[in-house]
Structures are given as structure tokens and as C-alpha cells.
Amino acid sequence: MKLLIAALLSMTPVGELRAGIPYAIAAGAPVWLALFVCVLANIAIIPVVFFFLEIIHSKLLHTKHYRAAFDYFMERTRKRAHEKVEKYGYAGLFLLTAIPFPFTGAYTATLAAWFFGMKKWKSFFVISLGVFTAGLIMLSVSYGGLTLFGFI
């Protein structure tokens, strides 16, 4: 059950690995299993976001509230991703995913890849590599922090 919750947390747009991995480790899940489950769950949302943007998004654009919310998130993503992705291309997309700061991760990177017209399969690979890297960072920080403060 704890790994299911960790996986679901890793699939949320705000939490992603920053929520899933610390939860799993604090709940007592084996460290490498926590990493594996959370990273896979986070990677699983990439094709879902691409599917949504390519198929469902256009059908919802004429809805006033959806368009306003989408425009807000798109502007925020454009500001956060523009310099990295425009300047560094796929390497920038990797950095946008790999550094686990708030409002960066698989959702933002997938949205940026779609917005900038990047190749879907190459973007999927690069974002997945970034998710794995972010997972290793979060594993180190979470395990180290929980150990330091005596929770493990």
C-alpha cells in the first residue's frame, strides 16, 4: 500500500518525485524499490501528457475556464523553460526535468517539449533520463535527511 501511495504521489503534477520518494522511504519501503516504483510512475505520465496535449487539448480549448487555466500554465512553463530549451535544446529539456525544483519535472518538460515542437520520442527519452536523475537526487536527499534527523 505504501508503494502505491508513493507511486500516486509521484504522478501528481506538484509532488512528482519530490513527494513520492520521501514518502516511500519514510514509510519504510526498501530504498531501491522506492526509487524504481516512483521513477516508473513519474515516467508513466509523460505519454499521458503528450496524449492529452495532442488529442484532448484541442477539444477543450473553446471552453473559457480551460483556456484561461491552460494559458496561465503555458505562460508559466514558457518562462521557466524558454531559456533552457531555446538555448540548449534537448540538454535543456533534460536539465528542466533532472533538477528537482518546484514546478520543474516531467509535466513541465513534456509541456515544454510539446510547446517548442520537439520530437516526441526523443523528448520522451530525454525526459525519462531526467526523471531518473531527479530520482537519484531525491533518493540521496531524502535518505540522507531522514537518516540525519533520526527517522530511519
HELIX and SHEET records of a PDB file:
HELIX    1   1 LYS A    2  SER A   10  1                                   9    
HELIX    2   2 GLU A   16  ALA A   26  1                                  11    
HELIX    3   3 VAL A   31  PHE A   51  1                                  21    
HELIX    4   4 PHE A   52  ILE A   56  3                                   5    
HELIX    5   5 HIS A   57  LEU A   60  1                                   4    
HELIX    6   6 LYS A   64  TYR A   88  1                                  25    
HELIX    7   7 TYR A   90  ALA A   98  1                                   9    
HELIX    8   8 ALA A  106  PHE A  115  1                                  10    
HELIX    9   9 LYS A  120  LEU A  148  1                                  29    
END                                                                             
